[in-house]
Amino acid sequence: MGWTVLIRVRGYNAGVQEYLEEGTKSGREFTRDELDHRVILYGDLDLTRVVYESIEDKGQDRYLTITLAFREDHIPHNVLNSITQEFKQFMMYAYKEEEFNFYAEAHLPKIKTLADKRTGEQIERKPHIHIVIPKKNLLSGNIFDPVGSNYSQSEKHLEAFQEYVNHKYNLSSPREHVRADIKDAASVLSRYKGDDFYGKNRQFKQDLVKQVIEQGVQTRDGFYALVRGHGETRVRNEGKPNEYIAVKLPGDAKFTNLKDTIFQDDFIVRRELKKPPLDPNVIRDRLLEWPQRAKEIKYVSKAGPDFRKLYVASSPEDRVRLLNECEQKFYQTYGESHDNVHTGQRQRDHQRSPAETAGRRTAAPADGVQDLSVSHVADHRQAGPTRSRDGAVLLPSDAHVHLGQSQPGGDSGLRPSIPGGGRGRRNGSTAERGRGGSGPAAVSQEATGTATPAGA
């Protein structure tokens, strides 16, 4: 079995350093040193804390935490590091190195299983990466959120990056191993959403899933009998591996095909929830959309209502122009020359203070970023903003070709872990405060401000 990377995004107010260094969590008995080997992948946690604590504390989310979770028991260090670098380059596309603080560390479990305090169920613990991004732009001093104030602004693009990484490193997709309470229809449908159903009559299909769960249907014959209660049926490809049932609902002229993965034996018989795989072309298109989406999140989503209306009403070409004008104005106001933005000249050294970054030399492009000829995406309606000043599109490496081809491995040795599990407890918060829960970070989608572009 390959590895799976699953991306989760949440927002918190404080407590991340205690959590990472000491393992502090409500109801947990073990320290971080007892639980995991810590492997620093990028940045300085002390500096990250200084940055997010410089944001006035009003009880709001002051930083993002992103977890990249795996299914395998061992992940080579070079893979952990490469995925972290590619995620940083992708997530922070609209920002220069000098604009943000970024910290990442991997946790490699010493304790492989823990009992759930509520249910007593043994929960497997696997390697995972924690990423912390304070929500402060270091050039402007303003609050920013690279995923958007509402997670739906970037959710499908993050999923595309997730699937791209799984393809590149020959990892199994989390869409093949969806976590949900199989006995609870609401839990299942929260994971297997409307967009995961093929074709028409999606509400009927969701209702049918509820009936399967609530009536305890767990045989193919039982499922077919349930469907027959809704209208005329036909079994297509009978006796073949791709057999499925179709139903003509009252008032419909055509049959509705029930060939979604949730209506196959994996779920109906074995109660294994899987989503259909994302088509490589869908992954590619979403990756190509991200450069423009990232800039829209930065410059448009928090702009004044008049500018947002202007942007929405503009043609694709005018949107490109407006975003470029916003970008030029931002860096003329707060930073270095716009000419250096997104030419692929990304620094690869660890995050330093703003004073230290001011005199740094520009490094060569990181391995995970390459130029993609605009001719490859000439048919894409939002290709404009993805271009750098030399007319190239910047994407994670090989995103436009060979999706699904694994990358050869390398040195599998792990960097020495941190001895002692941290420097001891600090006064104050001992657990992360915020809206963590099980959902993504999400605050108001409404933007505020004047009728001008936002200065993120």
DRENDO-1510 file (C-alpha; in Angstrom, 1 decimal, always signed):
<recs>
REC; n; res; u; v; w
REC; 1; MET; +0.0; +0.0; +0.0 .
REC; 2; GLY; +1.2; +3.5; -0.8 .
REC; 3; TRP; +1.0; +6.5; +1.5 .
REC; 4; THR; -2.0; +8.8; +1.7 .
REC; 5; VAL; -1.7; +12.5; +2.4 .
REC; 6; LEU; -4.9; +14.2; +3.7 .
REC; 7; ILE; -5.0; +17.9; +4.2 .
REC; 8; ARG; -7.0; +19.5; +7.1 .
REC; 9; VAL; -7.1; +23.3; +7.8 .
REC; 10; ARG; -8.2; +24.9; +11.1 .
REC; 11; GLY; -7.8; +28.2; +12.8 .
REC; 12; TYR; -6.8; +28.8; +16.4 .
REC; 13; ASN; -6.0; +31.7; +18.8 .
REC; 14; ALA; -3.1; +30.4; +20.9 .
REC; 15; GLY; -1.5; +27.3; +22.3 .
REC; 16; VAL; +0.2; +25.7; +19.3 .
REC; 17; GLN; +3.7; +25.8; +20.7 .
REC; 18; GLU; +2.6; +24.0; +23.9 .
REC; 19; TYR; +0.7; +21.5; +21.8 .
REC; 20; LEU; +3.6; +20.7; +19.5 .
REC; 21; GLU; +6.3; +20.7; +22.1 .
REC; 22; GLU; +4.5; +19.2; +25.0 .
REC; 23; GLY; +1.6; +17.3; +23.6 .
REC; 24; THR; -0.9; +19.3; +25.6 .
REC; 25; LYS; -4.4; +18.3; +24.8 .
REC; 26; SER; -7.6; +18.0; +26.8 .
REC; 27; GLY; -8.0; +14.4; +28.1 .
REC; 28; ARG; -4.6; +13.3; +27.0 .
REC; 29; GLU; -2.2; +11.7; +29.5 .
REC; 30; PHE; +1.0; +11.4; +27.5 .
REC; 31; THR; +3.6; +14.1; +26.8 .
REC; 32; ARG; +4.8; +14.9; +23.3 .
REC; 33; ASP; +8.2; +13.2; +24.1 .
REC; 34; GLU; +6.3; +10.0; +25.0 .
REC; 35; LEU; +4.0; +10.2; +22.0 .
REC; 36; ASP; +6.2; +11.2; +19.1 .
REC; 37; HIS; +9.6; +11.9; +17.6 .
REC; 38; ARG; +9.5; +15.5; +16.5 .
REC; 39; VAL; +11.3; +16.4; +13.2 .
REC; 40; ILE; +11.6; +20.1; +12.3 .
REC; 41; LEU; +11.0; +20.5; +8.6 .
REC; 42; TYR; +10.9; +24.3; +8.2 .
REC; 43; GLY; +11.1; +27.5; +10.3 .
REC; 44; ASP; +11.5; +28.5; +13.9 .
REC; 45; LEU; +8.6; +27.9; +16.3 .
REC; 46; ASP; +9.7; +30.6; +18.7 .
REC; 47; LEU; +9.6; +33.1; +15.9 .
REC; 48; THR; +6.2; +31.9; +14.7 .
REC; 49; ARG; +4.8; +32.4; +18.2 .
REC; 50; VAL; +6.2; +36.0; +18.3 .
REC; 51; VAL; +4.5; +36.7; +15.0 .
REC; 52; TYR; +1.0; +35.5; +15.9 .
REC; 53; GLU; +1.2; +37.0; +19.4 .
REC; 54; SER; +1.9; +40.4; +17.8 .
REC; 55; ILE; -1.7; +40.2; +16.5 .
REC; 56; GLU; -4.0; +41.9; +19.1 .
REC; 57; ASP; -5.8; +39.1; +21.0 .
REC; 58; LYS; -9.6; +39.6; +20.6 .
REC; 59; GLY; -10.3; +35.9; +21.0 .
REC; 60; GLN; -10.1; +35.4; +17.2 .
REC; 61; ASP; -8.1; +32.9; +15.1 .
REC; 62; ARG; -4.6; +34.4; +14.9 .
REC; 63; TYR; -3.0; +31.6; +12.9 .
REC; 64; LEU; -3.8; +28.7; +10.7 .
REC; 65; THR; -2.8; +25.1; +11.4 .
REC; 66; ILE; -2.7; +22.7; +8.5 .
REC; 67; THR; -2.3; +19.0; +9.1 .
REC; 68; LEU; -1.0; +16.7; +6.4 .
REC; 69; ALA; -1.9; +13.2; +7.6 .
REC; 70; PHE; -0.6; +9.9; +6.2 .
REC; 71; ARG; -1.8; +6.3; +6.4 .
REC; 72; GLU; +1.5; +4.5; +6.4 .
REC; 73; ASP; +3.7; +3.8; +9.4 .
REC; 74; HIS; +6.9; +5.1; +7.9 .
REC; 75; ILE; +7.4; +8.0; +5.6 .
REC; 76; PRO; +11.0; +8.8; +4.3 .
REC; 77; HIS; +12.3; +12.2; +5.5 .
REC; 78; ASN; +12.9; +13.3; +1.9 .
REC; 79; VAL; +9.2; +12.7; +1.1 .
REC; 80; LEU; +8.1; +14.7; +4.2 .
REC; 81; ASN; +10.4; +17.5; +3.3 .
REC; 82; SER; +9.5; +17.6; -0.4 .
REC; 83; ILE; +5.7; +17.6; +0.3 .
REC; 84; THR; +6.2; +20.4; +2.9 .
REC; 85; GLN; +8.2; +22.5; +0.4 .
REC; 86; GLU; +5.6; +22.0; -2.4 .
REC; 87; PHE; +2.7; +22.8; -0.1 .
REC; 88; LYS; +4.4; +26.1; +1.0 .
REC; 89; GLN; +5.0; +27.1; -2.6 .
REC; 90; PHE; +1.4; +26.2; -3.6 .
REC; 91; MET; -0.4; +27.6; -0.6 .
REC; 92; MET; +1.6; +30.9; -0.5 .
REC; 93; TYR; +1.6; +31.5; -4.3 .
REC; 94; ALA; +0.3; +35.0; -4.0 .
REC; 95; TYR; +2.8; +36.0; -1.4 .
REC; 96; LYS; +6.6; +36.8; -1.3 .
REC; 97; GLU; +8.8; +35.1; +1.2 .
REC; 98; GLU; +9.1; +38.4; +3.1 .
REC; 99; GLU; +5.3; +38.5; +3.6 .
REC; 100; PHE; +4.7; +35.5; +5.8 .
REC; 101; ASN; +6.0; +33.3; +8.6 .
REC; 102; PHE; +5.8; +29.5; +8.0 .
REC; 103; TYR; +6.6; +26.7; +10.4 .
REC; 104; ALA; +6.4; +22.9; +9.8 .
REC; 105; GLU; +7.3; +19.9; +11.9 .
REC; 106; ALA; +6.6; +16.2; +11.5 .
REC; 107; HIS; +5.4; +13.9; +14.3 .
REC; 108; LEU; +6.5; +10.3; +14.0 .
REC; 109; PRO; +4.6; +8.2; +16.5 .
REC; 110; LYS; +6.4; +6.3; +19.3 .
REC; 111; ILE; +3.0; +5.2; +20.7 .
REC; 112; LYS; +1.2; +3.6; +17.7 .
REC; 113; THR; -2.3; +3.4; +19.2 .
REC; 114; LEU; -4.4; +5.3; +21.8 .
REC; 115; ALA; -7.7; +4.5; +23.4 .
REC; 116; ASP; -10.5; +7.0; +22.6 .
REC; 117; LYS; -11.6; +8.5; +25.9 .
REC; 118; ARG; -15.3; +8.5; +24.9 .
REC; 119; THR; -15.7; +5.1; +23.2 .
REC; 120; GLY; -12.7; +3.1; +24.3 .
REC; 121; GLU; -11.9; +2.3; +20.7 .
REC; 122; GLN; -8.2; +1.9; +19.8 .
REC; 123; ILE; -7.2; +4.7; +17.4 .
REC; 124; GLU; -4.2; +4.1; +15.2 .
REC; 125; ARG; -1.6; +6.9; +15.2 .
REC; 126; LYS; +0.3; +7.6; +12.0 .
REC; 127; PRO; +3.0; +10.0; +10.8 .
REC; 128; HIS; +1.7; +13.5; +10.1 .
REC; 129; ILE; +3.0; +17.0; +9.4 .
REC; 130; HIS; +1.8; +20.1; +11.4 .
REC; 131; ILE; +2.1; +23.5; +9.6 .
REC; 132; VAL; +1.5; +26.8; +11.3 .
REC; 133; ILE; +1.0; +30.1; +9.5 .
REC; 134; PRO; +0.3; +33.2; +11.5 .
REC; 135; LYS; -2.4; +35.4; +10.0 .
REC; 136; LYS; -0.3; +38.5; +9.7 .
REC; 137; ASN; +1.3; +39.9; +6.6 .
REC; 138; LEU; +4.8; +40.9; +7.6 .
REC; 139; LEU; +5.1; +43.6; +4.9 .
REC; 140; SER; +1.8; +45.4; +5.4 .
REC; 141; GLY; +1.1; +44.4; +9.0 .
REC; 142; ASN; -2.5; +43.6; +8.0 .
REC; 143; ILE; -4.4; +40.4; +8.8 .
REC; 144; PHE; -4.4; +37.9; +5.9 .
REC; 145; ASP; -5.7; +34.4; +5.3 .
REC; 146; PRO; -4.3; +32.4; +2.4 .
REC; 147; VAL; -7.1; +29.9; +2.3 .
REC; 148; GLY; -9.7; +32.7; +2.4 .
REC; 149; SER; -12.0; +33.9; +5.1 .
REC; 150; ASN; -14.3; +31.0; +4.2 .
REC; 151; TYR; -12.6; +27.7; +3.5 .
REC; 152; SER; -14.9; +27.0; +0.5 .
REC; 153; GLN; -12.9; +29.7; -1.3 .
REC; 154; SER; -9.9; +27.3; -1.7 .
REC; 155; GLU; -11.3; +23.9; -0.7 .
REC; 156; LYS; -11.4; +22.4; -4.2 .
REC; 157; HIS; -7.9; +23.7; -5.0 .
REC; 158; LEU; -6.4; +22.2; -1.9 .
REC; 159; GLU; -8.0; +18.9; -2.7 .
REC; 160; ALA; -6.5; +19.1; -6.2 .
REC; 161; PHE; -3.1; +19.7; -4.6 .
REC; 162; GLN; -3.7; +16.8; -2.2 .
REC; 163; GLU; -4.5; +14.5; -5.1 .
REC; 164; TYR; -1.6; +15.8; -7.2 .
REC; 165; VAL; +0.8; +15.0; -4.3 .
REC; 166; ASN; -0.8; +11.5; -3.9 .
REC; 167; HIS; -0.3; +10.9; -7.6 .
REC; 168; LYS; +3.3; +12.2; -7.7 .
REC; 169; TYR; +4.5; +10.2; -4.7 .
REC; 170; ASN; +2.5; +7.1; -5.5 .
REC; 171; LEU; +0.3; +7.6; -2.5 .
REC; 172; SER; -3.2; +6.2; -2.1 .
REC; 173; SER; -5.9; +8.8; -2.2 .
REC; 174; PRO; -7.9; +9.6; +0.9 .
REC; 175; ARG; -10.9; +9.5; -1.4 .
REC; 176; GLU; -10.4; +5.7; -1.2 .
REC; 177; HIS; -10.5; +5.7; +2.6 .
REC; 178; VAL; -13.1; +8.3; +3.7 .
REC; 179; ARG; -13.5; +8.6; +7.5 .
REC; 180; ALA; -17.1; +8.7; +8.7 .
REC; 181; ASP; -19.5; +7.1; +11.2 .
REC; 182; ILE; -20.9; +4.5; +8.9 .
REC; 183; LYS; -24.0; +4.0; +11.2 .
REC; 184; ASP; -24.9; +7.7; +11.0 .
REC; 185; ALA; -26.4; +8.9; +7.7 .
REC; 186; ALA; -25.6; +12.6; +8.4 .
REC; 187; SER; -21.9; +11.7; +9.0 .
REC; 188; VAL; -21.7; +9.7; +5.8 .
REC; 189; LEU; -23.4; +12.4; +3.7 .
REC; 190; SER; -21.1; +15.1; +5.2 .
REC; 191; ARG; -18.2; +13.2; +3.7 .
REC; 192; TYR; -19.9; +12.0; +0.5 .
REC; 193; LYS; -21.4; +15.3; -0.7 .
REC; 194; GLY; -23.7; +16.2; -3.6 .
REC; 195; ASP; -20.8; +16.9; -6.0 .
REC; 196; ASP; -19.6; +13.3; -5.4 .
REC; 197; PHE; -22.7; +11.9; -7.0 .
REC; 198; TYR; -22.8; +11.4; -10.8 .
REC; 199; GLY; -25.5; +12.8; -13.0 .
REC; 200; LYS; -29.0; +13.9; -12.1 .
REC; 201; ASN; -31.3; +13.5; -9.1 .
REC; 202; ARG; -28.7; +14.0; -6.5 .
REC; 203; GLN; -31.2; +14.7; -3.7 .
REC; 204; PHE; -32.9; +11.3; -4.5 .
REC; 205; LYS; -29.5; +9.6; -4.2 .
REC; 206; GLN; -28.8; +11.3; -0.9 .
REC; 207; ASP; -32.2; +10.2; +0.4 .
REC; 208; LEU; -31.5; +6.7; -0.9 .
REC; 209; VAL; -28.2; +6.6; +1.1 .
REC; 210; LYS; -30.1; +7.5; +4.3 .
REC; 211; GLN; -32.6; +4.7; +3.6 .
REC; 212; VAL; -29.8; +2.2; +3.1 .
REC; 213; ILE; -28.2; +3.1; +6.5 .
REC; 214; GLU; -31.4; +3.5; +8.5 .
REC; 215; GLN; -33.0; +0.3; +7.2 .
REC; 216; GLY; -29.7; -1.7; +7.6 .
REC; 217; VAL; -29.6; -2.8; +3.9 .
REC; 218; GLN; -26.3; -4.7; +3.5 .
REC; 219; THR; -26.9; -7.0; +0.5 .
REC; 220; ARG; -27.0; -6.4; -3.2 .
REC; 221; ASP; -30.5; -8.0; -3.4 .
REC; 222; GLY; -31.7; -6.0; -0.5 .
REC; 223; PHE; -30.5; -2.8; -2.2 .
REC; 224; TYR; -32.1; -3.6; -5.5 .
REC; 225; ALA; -35.4; -4.3; -3.7 .
REC; 226; LEU; -35.2; -0.9; -2.0 .
REC; 227; VAL; -34.6; +0.8; -5.3 .
REC; 228; ARG; -37.6; -1.0; -6.9 .
REC; 229; GLY; -39.8; +0.7; -4.4 .
REC; 230; HIS; -39.0; +4.0; -6.1 .
REC; 231; GLY; -40.0; +3.2; -9.7 .
REC; 232; GLU; -39.3; +1.0; -12.7 .
REC; 233; THR; -35.8; -0.5; -12.6 .
REC; 234; ARG; -33.3; -2.1; -14.9 .
REC; 235; VAL; -30.1; -3.9; -14.0 .
REC; 236; ARG; -27.3; -2.9; -16.4 .
REC; 237; ASN; -24.2; -5.0; -17.2 .
REC; 238; GLU; -25.8; -7.8; -15.2 .
REC; 239; GLY; -23.3; -10.4; -14.0 .
REC; 240; LYS; -20.3; -8.2; -14.9 .
REC; 241; PRO; -18.0; -6.5; -12.4 .
REC; 242; ASN; -19.5; -3.1; -13.4 .
REC; 243; GLU; -23.1; -4.2; -12.8 .
REC; 244; TYR; -25.4; -1.5; -11.5 .
REC; 245; ILE; -29.1; -0.7; -11.2 .
REC; 246; ALA; -31.0; +2.2; -12.8 .
REC; 247; VAL; -34.4; +3.5; -11.8 .
REC; 248; LYS; -37.0; +5.6; -13.6 .
REC; 249; LEU; -38.5; +7.9; -11.0 .
REC; 250; PRO; -42.1; +9.1; -11.2 .
REC; 251; GLY; -42.3; +12.0; -13.7 .
REC; 252; ASP; -38.9; +11.3; -15.3 .
REC; 253; ALA; -38.6; +10.4; -18.9 .
REC; 254; LYS; -35.2; +8.7; -18.4 .
REC; 255; PHE; -33.6; +6.3; -16.0 .
REC; 256; THR; -31.3; +7.5; -13.2 .
REC; 257; ASN; -28.2; +5.3; -13.1 .
REC; 258; LEU; -27.0; +4.4; -9.6 .
REC; 259; LYS; -23.4; +3.6; -10.5 .
REC; 260; ASP; -21.9; +6.0; -7.9 .
REC; 261; THR; -19.2; +4.4; -5.7 .
REC; 262; ILE; -21.5; +4.6; -2.7 .
REC; 263; PHE; -24.0; +2.3; -4.4 .
REC; 264; GLN; -21.4; -0.4; -5.1 .
REC; 265; ASP; -20.6; -3.4; -2.8 .
REC; 266; ASP; -17.8; -1.5; -1.1 .
REC; 267; PHE; -20.4; +0.5; +0.8 .
REC; 268; ILE; -23.7; -1.5; +0.4 .
REC; 269; VAL; -22.2; -4.8; +1.5 .
REC; 270; ARG; -18.9; -4.0; +3.3 .
REC; 271; ARG; -19.7; -0.5; +4.6 .
REC; 272; GLU; -16.4; +0.9; +3.3 .
REC; 273; LEU; -17.0; +4.6; +2.2 .
REC; 274; LYS; -15.1; +5.6; -0.9 .
REC; 275; LYS; -15.4; +8.6; -3.2 .
REC; 276; PRO; -14.9; +8.4; -6.9 .
REC; 277; PRO; -11.3; +9.4; -7.9 .
REC; 278; LEU; -10.8; +12.9; -9.2 .
REC; 279; ASP; -10.1; +12.8; -12.9 .
REC; 280; PRO; -6.5; +13.9; -13.7 .
REC; 281; ASN; -7.9; +16.7; -16.0 .
REC; 282; VAL; -10.0; +18.0; -13.1 .
REC; 283; ILE; -6.9; +18.1; -10.9 .
REC; 284; ARG; -4.9; +19.8; -13.6 .
REC; 285; ASP; -7.7; +22.4; -14.2 .
REC; 286; ARG; -8.0; +23.2; -10.5 .
REC; 287; LEU; -4.2; +23.6; -10.2 .
REC; 288; LEU; -4.2; +26.0; -13.2 .
REC; 289; GLU; -7.0; +28.0; -11.5 .
REC; 290; TRP; -5.2; +28.4; -8.2 .
REC; 291; PRO; -2.8; +31.2; -9.1 .
REC; 292; GLN; -5.7; +33.5; -10.0 .
REC; 293; ARG; -7.8; +32.3; -7.1 .
REC; 294; ALA; -4.9; +32.9; -4.7 .
REC; 295; LYS; -4.6; +36.5; -5.8 .
REC; 296; GLU; -8.4; +37.0; -5.7 .
REC; 297; ILE; -8.4; +35.8; -2.0 .
REC; 298; LYS; -5.5; +38.2; -1.3 .
REC; 299; TYR; -6.7; +41.3; -3.2 .
REC; 300; VAL; -10.4; +41.0; -3.9 .
REC; 301; SER; -12.1; +39.1; -1.1 .
REC; 302; LYS; -11.4; +41.8; +1.6 .
REC; 303; ALA; -11.7; +44.8; -0.7 .
REC; 304; GLY; -14.6; +47.2; -0.5 .
REC; 305; PRO; -18.0; +46.3; -2.0 .
REC; 306; ASP; -17.6; +48.7; -5.0 .
REC; 307; PHE; -14.3; +47.1; -6.1 .
REC; 308; ARG; -15.7; +43.6; -5.6 .
REC; 309; LYS; -18.7; +44.4; -7.8 .
REC; 310; LEU; -16.4; +45.9; -10.4 .
REC; 311; TYR; -14.3; +42.7; -10.4 .
REC; 312; VAL; -17.2; +40.3; -10.6 .
REC; 313; ALA; -18.6; +42.3; -13.6 .
REC; 314; SER; -15.3; +42.4; -15.4 .
REC; 315; SER; -14.3; +40.2; -18.4 .
REC; 316; PRO; -11.5; +37.6; -17.8 .
REC; 317; GLU; -9.0; +39.9; -19.4 .
REC; 318; ASP; -10.0; +42.9; -17.2 .
REC; 319; ARG; -9.8; +40.7; -14.1 .
REC; 320; VAL; -6.2; +39.9; -15.1 .
REC; 321; ARG; -5.5; +43.6; -15.4 .
REC; 322; LEU; -7.2; +44.5; -12.1 .
REC; 323; LEU; -5.3; +41.8; -10.2 .
REC; 324; ASN; -2.0; +42.9; -11.8 .
REC; 325; GLU; -2.8; +46.5; -10.8 .
REC; 326; CYS; -3.6; +45.4; -7.2 .
REC; 327; GLU; -0.4; +43.5; -7.0 .
REC; 328; GLN; +1.7; +46.4; -8.4 .
REC; 329; LYS; +0.1; +48.8; -6.0 .
REC; 330; PHE; +0.6; +46.5; -3.0 .
REC; 331; TYR; +4.3; +46.0; -3.6 .
REC; 332; GLN; +4.9; +49.7; -4.4 .
REC; 333; THR; +3.3; +50.5; -1.1 .
REC; 334; TYR; +4.7; +47.8; +1.1 .
REC; 335; GLY; +7.5; +46.0; -0.5 .
REC; 336; GLU; +10.2; +45.5; -3.2 .
REC; 337; SER; +9.7; +46.0; -6.9 .
REC; 338; HIS; +6.9; +44.1; -8.5 .
REC; 339; ASP; +9.3; +42.9; -11.1 .
REC; 340; ASN; +10.6; +40.2; -8.7 .
REC; 341; VAL; +7.2; +38.7; -8.0 .
REC; 342; HIS; +6.6; +35.1; -9.1 .
REC; 343; THR; +9.5; +34.7; -11.4 .
REC; 344; GLY; +10.2; +31.4; -9.7 .
REC; 345; GLN; +12.9; +33.0; -7.5 .
REC; 346; ARG; +11.8; +31.5; -4.2 .
REC; 347; GLN; +14.1; +31.4; -1.3 .
REC; 348; ARG; +14.6; +27.9; +0.2 .
REC; 349; ASP; +16.3; +28.8; +3.5 .
REC; 350; HIS; +14.3; +28.6; +6.7 .
REC; 351; GLN; +12.1; +31.5; +7.8 .
REC; 352; ARG; +14.0; +34.4; +9.3 .
REC; 353; SER; +12.9; +37.7; +10.8 .
REC; 354; PRO; +11.9; +40.5; +8.5 .
REC; 355; ALA; +15.2; +42.3; +9.2 .
REC; 356; GLU; +17.2; +39.2; +8.2 .
REC; 357; THR; +15.3; +38.7; +5.0 .
REC; 358; ALA; +15.8; +42.2; +3.8 .
REC; 359; GLY; +19.4; +41.6; +2.6 .
REC; 360; ARG; +19.0; +38.0; +1.4 .
REC; 361; ARG; +20.2; +36.9; -2.0 .
REC; 362; THR; +17.6; +35.4; -4.3 .
REC; 363; ALA; +18.0; +31.6; -4.6 .
REC; 364; ALA; +17.3; +29.4; -7.5 .
REC; 365; PRO; +13.8; +28.0; -8.0 .
REC; 366; ALA; +12.9; +25.3; -5.6 .
REC; 367; ASP; +12.6; +21.8; -7.1 .
REC; 368; GLY; +8.8; +21.7; -6.7 .
REC; 369; VAL; +8.2; +24.7; -9.0 .
REC; 370; GLN; +8.6; +24.9; -12.7 .
REC; 371; ASP; +7.6; +27.0; -15.6 .
REC; 372; LEU; +4.7; +25.7; -17.8 .
REC; 373; SER; +4.3; +27.2; -21.3 .
REC; 374; VAL; +1.1; +29.2; -21.7 .
REC; 375; SER; +0.4; +27.2; -24.8 .
REC; 376; HIS; -0.5; +24.3; -22.6 .
REC; 377; VAL; -3.3; +26.2; -21.0 .
REC; 378; ALA; -4.3; +28.6; -23.8 .
REC; 379; ASP; -7.9; +27.2; -23.7 .
REC; 380; HIS; -8.3; +28.0; -20.0 .
REC; 381; ARG; -10.5; +31.0; -19.3 .
REC; 382; GLN; -8.5; +32.1; -16.3 .
REC; 383; ALA; -5.0; +31.5; -17.6 .
REC; 384; GLY; -4.0; +35.2; -17.5 .
REC; 385; PRO; -3.0; +35.7; -13.9 .
REC; 386; THR; -1.0; +32.4; -13.8 .
REC; 387; ARG; +1.6; +34.0; -15.9 .
REC; 388; SER; +4.9; +35.4; -14.6 .
REC; 389; ARG; +6.5; +38.4; -16.2 .
REC; 390; ASP; +8.2; +36.2; -18.8 .
REC; 391; GLY; +4.8; +34.6; -19.8 .
REC; 392; ALA; +5.2; +31.3; -18.0 .
REC; 393; VAL; +2.8; +29.6; -15.7 .
REC; 394; LEU; +4.1; +28.5; -12.3 .
REC; 395; LEU; +2.7; +25.3; -10.8 .
REC; 396; PRO; +3.9; +22.4; -8.7 .
REC; 397; SER; +6.3; +20.3; -10.8 .
REC; 398; ASP; +4.8; +18.0; -13.4 .
REC; 399; ALA; +1.3; +19.1; -12.5 .
REC; 400; HIS; +0.4; +19.4; -16.2 .
REC; 401; VAL; +1.9; +16.0; -17.3 .
REC; 402; HIS; +2.3; +12.5; -15.9 .
REC; 403; LEU; -0.4; +12.8; -13.2 .
REC; 404; GLY; -0.3; +9.5; -11.5 .
REC; 405; GLN; +3.4; +8.8; -12.2 .
REC; 406; SER; +5.3; +8.2; -9.0 .
REC; 407; GLN; +8.5; +10.0; -8.1 .
REC; 408; PRO; +11.5; +7.8; -7.5 .
REC; 409; GLY; +12.5; +7.5; -3.8 .
REC; 410; GLY; +15.8; +8.6; -2.3 .
REC; 411; ASP; +17.5; +8.7; +1.0 .
REC; 412; SER; +15.0; +7.4; +3.5 .
REC; 413; GLY; +17.0; +8.4; +6.6 .
REC; 414; LEU; +15.2; +10.6; +9.1 .
REC; 415; ARG; +16.8; +13.7; +10.5 .
REC; 416; PRO; +17.6; +13.2; +14.2 .
REC; 417; SER; +14.6; +13.9; +16.3 .
REC; 418; ILE; +14.5; +16.6; +19.0 .
REC; 419; PRO; +15.6; +15.3; +22.3 .
REC; 420; GLY; +13.5; +15.9; +25.3 .
REC; 421; GLY; +10.3; +16.9; +23.5 .
REC; 422; GLY; +10.7; +20.6; +24.0 .
REC; 423; ARG; +11.9; +23.1; +26.6 .
REC; 424; GLY; +9.2; +22.8; +29.2 .
REC; 425; ARG; +5.9; +24.4; +29.9 .
REC; 426; ARG; +5.3; +28.1; +29.4 .
REC; 427; ASN; +2.9; +30.1; +31.6 .
REC; 428; GLY; -0.5; +30.9; +30.1 .
REC; 429; SER; -2.3; +28.8; +27.6 .
REC; 430; THR; -1.7; +25.1; +27.7 .
REC; 431; ALA; -4.0; +24.0; +25.0 .
REC; 432; GLU; -5.0; +25.5; +21.7 .
REC; 433; ARG; -7.9; +27.9; +21.9 .
REC; 434; GLY; -10.1; +28.4; +18.9 .
REC; 435; ARG; -12.7; +26.9; +16.7 .
REC; 436; GLY; -10.7; +23.8; +16.0 .
REC; 437; GLY; -13.4; +21.1; +16.2 .
REC; 438; SER; -13.7; +18.8; +13.2 .
REC; 439; GLY; -14.3; +21.4; +10.5 .
REC; 440; PRO; -12.1; +23.8; +8.6 .
REC; 441; ALA; -11.3; +27.3; +9.7 .
REC; 442; ALA; -14.2; +29.5; +8.6 .
REC; 443; VAL; -15.2; +33.0; +9.6 .
REC; 444; SER; -17.5; +35.5; +7.8 .
REC; 445; GLN; -17.4; +35.4; +4.1 .
REC; 446; GLU; -18.4; +39.1; +3.9 .
REC; 447; ALA; -15.6; +41.5; +3.2 .
REC; 448; THR; -15.3; +44.8; +4.9 .
REC; 449; GLY; -13.5; +48.0; +4.0 .
REC; 450; THR; -13.6; +50.8; +1.5 .
REC; 451; ALA; -14.2; +50.7; -2.2 .
REC; 452; THR; -10.6; +50.0; -2.9 .
REC; 453; PRO; -8.6; +46.8; -3.4 .
REC; 454; ALA; -7.5; +45.1; -0.2 .
REC; 455; GLY; -3.9; +45.4; +1.1 .
REC; 456; ALA; -3.4; +42.0; +2.5 .
</recs>
